[in-house]
Amino acid sequence: MSKVAHYIASSSVQRLRSLQTSRAMSTSTASRAYDTLISGGGIVGSMLACTLAQNKSAEQLQSCIIEQAPPQKAFKILDRDPDVRVYAFSPSSVELLKNIGVWHRLEQERGCGHYTQMQVWDTDSQSHIVFEANDDEPLGYVVEHGFLQAVLFEKLVELSRSENSSLDLFSPAQVTNRALNITKEQHEWLDIDVQVNDSGSIERTIQAKTRLLIGADGGNSHVRKLSGIGTWGWEYDQRAIVCTIQSDAQGIAWQRFLPNGPLAILPLQNGFSSIVWSNSPEEVQRLRKLDDDDFLAELNSAVHDEWYPFTTKEDKLEEQRHGNLGATFQDALSHLGDSFGLKQSQPEFMQPPEIQKVTSQRFSFPLKLAQASQYVRPRVALIGDAAHSVHPMAGQGLNLGISDVGALASVLREGFANGQDIGQLHVLQQYENQRLLPNLGMIGGIDILKRIYELPAPFSAVRSVGVNALNSFPFIKSQISKIAQGRI
Ligand SMILES: Cc1cc2nc3c(=O)[nH]c(=O)nc-3n(C[C@H](O)[C@H](O)[C@H](O)COP(=O)(O)OP(=O)(O)OC[C@H]3O[C@@H](n4cnc5c(N)ncnc54)[C@H](O)[C@@H]3O)c2cc1C
């Protein structure tokens, strides 16, 4: 039995308790009873479970977290090259990782990237915008999925085994209910069937009761479907190709808007960076088939060539004509800014890094916008991608999920401290009220930005003017930086 499987098995044996000490228990019951049962131990679900279990108040919420993937998978990553899946973390998301007590491990054992500047520029190189960090705080950190998942899992194991633990952990396991009785609020509990695969082979089913079922089970959320919550949104007819590269990029994040979609370079540790390149499905298919040398050449061309991917002289001349038109508008706007004393100097265009080597396989993901029509129902709450999926362009998907964690944890703690039934809709509604509008604002903003950057000539000339103008106004840029840092 692996170390992790052993942890889980022993934790389960030690903790076959009916939680009669919990204030949430009204009567003795044969099945396990929890205040919260979290389905999905990805980054978002794990962070919520850790946050709830670390509350040091005398009476604690009793929680359970269930993850369908086997934990060993997460541990294997430790000695490898950087993970292909990485996240741009805002400083406010990092704060939550510090509170959970795992951030120091990322810094000390594995390292992570950070950036204090971000340059966004356009295909024709006529317009660019440089965002800079506010108040000595990086704009963002770049964290590897595998290592973060591993340290969070270890934290869950530690918390579930600690004395007077308020957390149970089952992995690999999943909720197997085919329906939930959530229409009537007077039900005090939801009955949940959890199928556990001990040592990955022996299956057993555990009957559990919970005041609140939390769906942290990703974009295809089983909990969302079980609770009858619909979604709206659209496919982008784009895929993102992701891979790891080596370059001289340090401390700067780069994003170039190309006609088929944005290409982002996020700096990791030790000269590695991560590429997220959104493109049409046909182009992604072509790019994935290229051999390493040809892909590297094409990547450098996409980052550096003024006219990528234009191939004909006519294309170039047409863009040049609109570029000139943009320059004229730009001059006019510049004079206007000067006369109102609004403008300061425009940060110079920074030369993007030369990519020396592609060090990983290339993977690709379909891109979509999806939003749950509700985040809560009686005894159910959704967080993270179960509630919303967003285009990866601005690197905000997980950050939104982590903000959900902060909001839901504080609503649940407060409700619990005040003796409320935390599964009731009026308690959960506070969470939805806090998160729905900010999430919609960010998701909508990203979608609009994406569409603006896809506008063809002659609108692209007007966009160039707007972007260059924005680059001249430090106050507006600083507000945008604060939003990205999770400070507004
Ligand atoms: C190409 C790309 C790049 C991205 N880059 C960024 C970025 O730079 N920054 C950023 O903030 N976001 C980024 N995102 C978005 C980010 O990946 C997601 O927002 C984030 O992974 C959501 O986390 P989650 O925990 O909610 O869901 P998931 O990561 O999907 O985790 C869900 C978990 O639930 C488990 N699960 C599923 N079903 C069940 C079940 N029935 N029972 C038990 N467990 C279950 C899964 O195994 C998984 O562990 C990117 C996304 C893409 C596609």
The ligand as a MOL file (V3000), in Angstrom:
LIG
                    3D

  0  0  0     0  0            999 V3000
M  V30 BEGIN CTAB
M  V30 COUNTS 53 58 0 0 0
M  V30 BEGIN ATOM
M  V30 1 C -5.3700 26.2540 -21.1340 0
M  V30 2 C -5.8220 26.7940 -19.8170 0
M  V30 3 C -4.9960 27.6640 -19.1120 0
M  V30 4 C -5.4090 28.1950 -17.8860 0
M  V30 5 N -4.6100 29.0810 -17.2260 0
M  V30 6 C -5.0350 29.6420 -16.0740 0
M  V30 7 C -4.2370 30.6030 -15.3770 0
M  V30 8 O -3.1420 30.9710 -15.7980 0
M  V30 9 N -4.7140 31.1380 -14.2070 0
M  V30 10 C -5.9400 30.7690 -13.7250 0
M  V30 11 O -6.3540 31.3180 -12.6880 0
M  V30 12 N -6.7110 29.8430 -14.3550 0
M  V30 13 C -6.2930 29.2800 -15.5030 0
M  V30 14 N -7.0710 28.3660 -16.1360 0
M  V30 15 C -8.3380 27.9610 -15.5380 0
M  V30 16 C -8.1250 26.8970 -14.4680 0
M  V30 17 O -7.4930 25.7590 -15.0300 0
M  V30 18 C -9.4560 26.4860 -13.8520 0
M  V30 19 O -10.2070 27.6210 -13.5490 0
M  V30 20 C -9.2030 25.6890 -12.5690 0
M  V30 21 O -8.5000 24.5030 -12.8480 0
M  V30 22 C -10.5230 25.3310 -11.8850 0
M  V30 23 O -10.2340 24.6250 -10.6980 0
M  V30 24 P -11.3540 23.7430 -10.0170 0
M  V30 25 O -10.7100 23.1290 -8.8160 0
M  V30 26 O -12.6040 24.5390 -9.8570 0
M  V30 27 O -11.7120 22.6400 -11.1050 0
M  V30 28 P -10.8020 21.4610 -11.6740 0
M  V30 29 O -9.3970 21.8750 -11.8160 0
M  V30 30 O -11.5040 20.9530 -12.8910 0
M  V30 31 O -10.8670 20.3630 -10.5130 0
M  V30 32 C -12.0320 19.5910 -10.2780 0
M  V30 33 C -11.6430 18.4020 -9.4210 0
M  V30 34 O -12.8080 17.6450 -9.1400 0
M  V30 35 C -12.5360 16.2560 -9.3730 0
M  V30 36 N -13.8210 15.6580 -9.7390 0
M  V30 37 C -14.5150 15.8110 -10.8800 0
M  V30 38 N -15.6600 15.1190 -10.8250 0
M  V30 39 C -15.6960 14.4990 -9.6130 0
M  V30 40 C -16.6330 13.6320 -8.9580 0
M  V30 41 N -17.7850 13.2470 -9.5630 0
M  V30 42 N -16.3500 13.1910 -7.7070 0
M  V30 43 C -15.1780 13.5730 -7.0890 0
M  V30 44 N -14.2660 14.3690 -7.6750 0
M  V30 45 C -14.5250 14.8420 -8.9040 0
M  V30 46 C -11.5010 16.2420 -10.4890 0
M  V30 47 O -10.7550 15.0360 -10.4920 0
M  V30 48 C -10.6590 17.4530 -10.1200 0
M  V30 49 O -9.6180 17.1270 -9.2460 0
M  V30 50 C -6.6870 27.8310 -17.3530 0
M  V30 51 C -7.5040 26.9210 -18.0540 0
M  V30 52 C -7.0860 26.4340 -19.2900 0
M  V30 53 C -8.0070 25.5000 -20.0530 0
M  V30 END ATOM
M  V30 BEGIN BOND
M  V30 1 1 1 2
M  V30 2 1 2 3
M  V30 3 2 2 52
M  V30 4 2 3 4
M  V30 5 1 4 5
M  V30 6 1 4 50
M  V30 7 2 5 6
M  V30 8 1 6 7
M  V30 9 1 6 13
M  V30 10 2 7 8
M  V30 11 1 7 9
M  V30 12 1 9 10
M  V30 13 2 10 11
M  V30 14 1 10 12
M  V30 15 2 12 13
M  V30 16 1 13 14
M  V30 17 1 14 15
M  V30 18 1 14 50
M  V30 19 1 15 16
M  V30 20 1 16 17
M  V30 21 1 16 18
M  V30 22 1 18 19
M  V30 23 1 18 20
M  V30 24 1 20 21
M  V30 25 1 20 22
M  V30 26 1 22 23
M  V30 27 1 23 24
M  V30 28 2 24 25
M  V30 29 1 24 26
M  V30 30 1 24 27
M  V30 31 1 27 28
M  V30 32 2 28 29
M  V30 33 1 28 30
M  V30 34 1 28 31
M  V30 35 1 31 32
M  V30 36 1 32 33
M  V30 37 1 33 34
M  V30 38 1 33 48
M  V30 39 1 34 35
M  V30 40 1 35 36
M  V30 41 1 35 46
M  V30 42 1 36 37
M  V30 43 1 36 45
M  V30 44 2 37 38
M  V30 45 1 38 39
M  V30 46 1 39 40
M  V30 47 2 39 45
M  V30 48 1 40 41
M  V30 49 2 40 42
M  V30 50 1 42 43
M  V30 51 2 43 44
M  V30 52 1 44 45
M  V30 53 1 46 47
M  V30 54 1 46 48
M  V30 55 1 48 49
M  V30 56 2 50 51
M  V30 57 1 51 52
M  V30 58 1 52 53
M  V30 END BOND
M  V30 END CTAB
M  END
